[in-house]
Amino acid sequence: MKKIKILLIEDEVMVRQGFRALLEREPFTRKVLEAGSGAEALTILFSEPDIEVVLLDIRLKDIHGTELARKIREHHPDIRIIAVTGLDGSELILNLLTTGIHGFVQKMNGFEEIQKAIRTVMDDGQYFPERVVEVIKQNADQWEGPPPVTLSEQELSLLRAIVSGSTAKEMADKLNLAMRTVETYRVRLMKKTNTLNTAGLIAYGFRNGIIQ
């Protein structure tokens, strides 16, 4: 995994400093930037090039995390957003997913899961633990989309692998494809199903009876 620049958005100073200290020890870290508010985060994002991952605390004093995630996605679509929160409500998860975030981590699970989420998002494009996939399954009708399209066997196999939580390497092995080809097919599948991100793809599968 290449070294990356990370923006850490967290309004509690001690928590932010603790996360930064841990992140700076990771071999994948090139630089860690800090923001204590949504406004500060947006300023940094417009002034600092090459930020690749945002760790976003949802409970900020000046703006809700879902709104900030939408702003980041609108103006910086190439940045990968991992929501970090102590909350676990289904409505919150759904609202975050529909903004187009790339990962979801609960603070109570500790830094190891944040580390895993960063690596997985950089390698595979998304990180959604079982709890999040279950919320998507139960609320698949929340994702509006076009009528079902016909998927090829390869597309169906890829969709099933995504829902199962397979890594890019595991998907490549299962489908006998190169990892780069898997990512190309995943992007094409999202375009074909008119979905925004992996969460939308998973919901599409459940909503249309492709995945049980």
Secondary structure, 3 states (H helix, E strand, C coil): CCCEEEEEECCCHHHHHHHHHHHCCCCCEEEEEEECCHHHHHHHHHHCCCEEEEEEECECCCCEHHHHHHHHHHHCCCCEEEEEECCCCHHHHHHHHCCCCCEEEEHHHCHHHHHHHHHHHHHHCCECCHHHHHHHHHCHHHCCCCCCCCCCHHHHHHHHHHHCCCCHHHHHHHHCCCHHHHHHHHHHHHHHHCCCCHHHHHHHHHHCCCCC
